[in-house]
Amino acid sequence: MSNVLMNTREVAEYLDINEKQVYALIKSGRIPATRVTGKWLFPKDLIDEWLLEDARTGLSEARQRSRKMGGALLAAGSNDPMLDILQATLRKEHPEFYIFSASTGSRDGLLALNAGYTDIAWTHLWDPRNDTYNIPYLAQYVPDRRGVVVNLFYRELGFVIARGNPLGIQGFEDLVGKEVRFINRQSGAGTRVLLDIHLERLGIDKSLISGYDEEVCTHLEVGLAVLAGTTDVGIASIAIANFLGLDFVPITRERFDMVLDQGIFFEKAVQALMDVLHDSAFRQRVEGMSRYDFSDSGRILYSTT
């Protein structure tokens, strides 16, 4: 695939749609394209910007719909199986409240929060300079909000691989080699940020990793790709490895937080969510599933003054 320009077949593969749908998008003027010597070409950078803007538009429309529903909140950012259980428990115990969540990646969750597209951002962005999470990124990604950082849980992140670890994956250095097929997360995902930091520290050229440009948007997609045998290794939470019966090589224990505006924090739906986080029955249900640590869950870690 071209690094700069894509043809209709390549952009169809990139967007995972039929080539006829690409022509329909061209005809309706909904996709950035240029015609050169009778052929349609698509600048990859503009396609990426178009995808991001399309996602933002979707978030904005969802936010408007949610505002028509009493007790509804919109969340965006990272993902984890525990979030699904958390939201399902909230709905069961407090049926008057809804949380609609979009898996956009940690960075874009924070950007959506700053732009007013979402109420809550799920995030686990590691800052290696301070060896901490999320708080150092608020000034960069959420400068226009009075942010509150609340811990949700700690989890283990690592390499997810087939049973028996047939390729002997133990560290980032083992990702280099034609025989190893890697699957990556999208730009801005907390997992992608972690990967890129380690690659830079170790002096590993990204272009030497087969599959570095193959991106998916959730931990589950990483695990399913490994399970299906279409890739050899990806980075995901231990929960995914356990759920799918895959092997797991730990990389780090990371902190997973939610970030929201101070004004939103006191809404009844958020306080109901905090009640669920502190509920002993909920914690007992999920703590043993995949070594989640709820020791700081619900604790306010930072508040913008």
N, C-alpha and C positions, 0 to 999 in steps of 0.2 A: 504493500500500500504506500502511495506517495506520502512523503512527509509534509508536502505543501498543498498539492492539489489532488483531488479525488475525482474519478469519473462516476457515472451513475451506478455502475455495478459495485464499486468500492464504497460509495456512500450508503448504498442499500445495505451492504454487509455491516458497515460501521453503525448504522442506526437499527440494524436487525429488523428490516422491513423488506417487502417485496419491491423489486425495481420499478414495477408499475406504479407503486405508491410514491416513489420518488418523482416520477413524471407528473403525477397528480399534484404534488406539493409545488413543483416548478410552475405548473399551469395556474395554480391559485396564488402564486407569488408569496408563498409561506416559507420558502427556504432560500437562503442566500446561494446564488449560482451565477455563473457567467458563461456565455456561449463563445467558443473559440473554434474557428474553422469548422463550424457545423456541429461541434460536440459540446455537451454541457460539462462544465468543470466546477468543482466545489472547493473553495479554500478551507482547509481543515480548521484553521483558527476561527474563521467566521462560523463554521458549523458548530464548534464547541461553544462559542458565544451565544449562538442561536438556541442551543439546547439549554444553556443556563438561563437565558431570558424566558424560555418557554416554561421552565420549572418555576421560576419566580412568578410568572403570570398565574400558573396553576395554584401556587401557594396563596397569592393575593385573592384569587377567586374563592378558594376554600375558606380563607379568613372571613370574607364577606358573608359566605353562607353560614359559617359557624357563629357569627355575630347575631344571626337571626334565630339562633337556638339558645335558649336560656341555659346557662351553666356549661357552655361549650368552649373548649380551649383548643388551639392549634399548636402542635409541636413539630419541630423539624431538627434534623441533625443526624447523629450517629444512631446505630441500632444494636439491639441485644435481645435475645429471647426473653430475658427477665422483664424487659419493658412491656412486652405483650402480656405477660402474666400480671404485671403491675396495673396496666390499664384495664384488663379484664376484671381484676379484683375490685378496682375502683368502681367499675360499672355495676358489679354485683352488689357491693355494699352501699353504694351511693348512686342509684339508678338515675338520679336527676342530673348527673354530671357526665360529660363526654370529653374525651381527649382524642383528637384526630392527629395522627403522627405520620410524617413523611421522612423517608430515609434519604437525606441529601448529603450526608457527610458532616463531620463536626464543624469544619470551617464555614460551609455554606449555611449551616444551622445558625451560627452566630451572626453571619451577614444578614440572614433573613430576619433575625430578631432585631437587629439594628435598623433595618429598613421598615420594620413594622408589619412584616408579612406573617409573623408567627408570634405566639405568646411565650413559648418555651423552646430553648435550644438544648438538645442532648449532646454532650461533648466530652472528649477525652484527648485533647491536644497536649502533647508533652512538650515542655520547654526544657531542653537539655542544659541551658545555661544556669537555670535555678533548680533543675531536677524536680520540677513540680508540674502541675497540670492546670490548663485553662485560664487561670487568673492573669498570667502575663499577656495573654492574647486579647483581653478585653479592650485595652486602649487602641489596638489595631483594628479589631473587627466589630466592636460594639461601642464606638466613641460617643454615640448620641443617646445612649440609654444609661440610666442609673441601675447598673446591673447588680443582681444578687446571685451568688454561686452557692448552690446547695448540693451536698454530696448525696449520691444515690447508692453507690456500692463500689467495691474494689473487685476486680476480676483478673484472671490470668489470660495473657495473650501469647500466642506462640505459633509455631509452624504446624499446620494441619496436613497430615500425610496418610498414605495408605497403610493398612495393617502390616506390621512387620518392618516398616520403614525400609523398603527395598533399595532405595538409593542412598541410604545412610545420611540423611539430612540432619545436621546437628547445629549449623549456624549459617549466617548470611554468606559466608565464603562458599558454601556448598550450592548456592543458587547459580553460580557461574558454571556453564558447561552446556553443550548442545544436548546432552542426554537428559537434562533436567528441564521440565516444562513448569513454568511459574505462572500463577494467575494473580493479578494485582487488584487493588482497590482504586476507586476513582480519585482524581486529584482533589485535595482538600479533606479527604477522610483522615481521621486520626491515625488509623492504621497505616495509611500511605505516608503520612508525615513521619511516623516512627521509622518506617522502612528507609525513607530517603535520608534521614539523619544518620542511621547506622551505616548505610552505604557510603555516605560522604566521609564519615569518621574512619572507615576501613579502607577508603580509597578504591572502592569497587565501581567500575564503569557500568552504568545502568544498561548500556547497549549490549553488554556481554551476557545479560540475563534474558534467556529465551522466554518470552511471554510478559516481559515488563509492561508492554503497551496493551496487553489484554486486560481490560478492566471490568469489574462487576461492582455493584453498589451495596451489597450486604455481606455479612459474615456467612449467612446461610448459603448464598450463591457460591462462595469460595468452597465451602464444605461439599456442596453437591457436585461441583466440578471435579473435585478430588475423588469423590465416591463413584462418579460416572467414568473415571479414568481418562477424561479429556485433558487433565492436567495432573502434575505430580505433587505440587506443593503450593500452598498459599498461607496467608497469615490470618488467623481468626481466633475467637475466644475458645477456651477449653469446653465451654458448654456445647458448642457446635460439634467438636470432636466427639464428645460423649454421646450426644444425641444421634450422631450418624455412625457410631462405631468405628471411628478413625483414630489413628495414633496422633500423639500430640507431643511436640518438643517445646518446652516453655522458653519465652523470650523475656517477659517482664510481668510484673504485677502492676496494673494501672488503675488510676482513679477515674471513675465515671461520674460526671456531675450533670446537673441541670442548671441552666442560666436563664434568668428571667428578669424583667423590669421590676423595680421595687413596687410599683403600683399594682402590678399583676399578682405579686406575691401574696397579697392580703385578700385576693378574691376567694370566694367560698370553695370553688372547685380545686384550687391549689391547696388550700388548707385541708380539704378532704383527702387529697393525694398524700399530703404529709402524714395524716392520720393512718393511712394504709401502710406507709413506710415504717411507722413506729409500732404497728400491730404485731404482736408476738406470733400469732398464728400464721400471718403472711410470711414472716421471716423464717419460721421453722419450715414452712413449705418449700421455700426456694434455697435456703442456705446450703442444704445438703445436695442439691441437684448437681452443681458444678463448682463447688468451693467458692461461692460468692461470699464476700465479707461485708456485712452490714454494720460494722462497728461504729461508723460515722454517719450512717444513713439518716437523712433528714437534718443534718447539722449544717448551719449556715457557715460557710468557710470564708466568705468575703462579701462585703457590701460597699458599693461605690458611695463615697461621701459627697 
